[in-house]
Amino acid sequence: NFIGIAGRNDLSDIKAFITSYNVGKFPHLFDSDGDIWSRYGVSTQPAWVFIDTTGETTRYFGSLGKTSLQEKVEDYFRTKSINSTYLTILHNLVDTLMTWI
């Protein structure tokens, strides 16, 4: 699953961002007090946090385009011994995600 977590702005600014960048197709959380960001060691945007089924996290900071995001996803799941079928599914997920961003 992909979830956007926004913080450090007014809720109206965040809603405007979601509308402006047409990213309303996936869920967003408003981290008004920074607890979620803090829990995952995020202090600035943009940041990407991958969380596996055991709760283990891997973080990436900075803007990621389609190619970079695909590489990060592949690297992450390669360490989890995901087979090539799942990597193909993940490529499709990244393709879909990039149409939303």
Sequence and secondary structure as in RCSB ss.txt:
>XXXX:A:sequence
NFIGIAGRNDLSDIKAFITSYNVGKFPHLFDSDGDIWSRYGVSTQPAWVFIDTTGETTRYFGSLGKTSLQEKVED
YFRTKSINSTYLTILHNLVDTLMTWI
>XXXX:A:secstr
   EEE SS HHHHHHHHHHTT TTS EEE TTSHHHHHTT  SSSEEEEE TT  EEEEES   HHHHHHHHHH
HHHTTT  HHHHHHHHHHHHHHHHH 
